[in-house]
């Protein structure tokens, strides 16, 4: 199982930790999408920036 993550809001004006989390997820711009493995580490990162991203589970 994988997760398709899309950045929906900007990181401008957010805390440095939230911006670093977005960068760690590979999201550097608005509307950028990434396919990430469904691990507990990825889920934790998504929880920290849940208000900035949308995600869905995909089968590959």
PyMOL commands that set and color helices and strands:
alter all, ss='L'
color gray80, all
select helices_A, chain A and resi 16-24+40-48
alter helices_A, ss='H'
color red, helices_A
select strands_A, chain A and resi 2-7+33-37+53-58
alter strands_A, ss='S'
color yellow, strands_A
deselect
rebuild
show_as cartoon
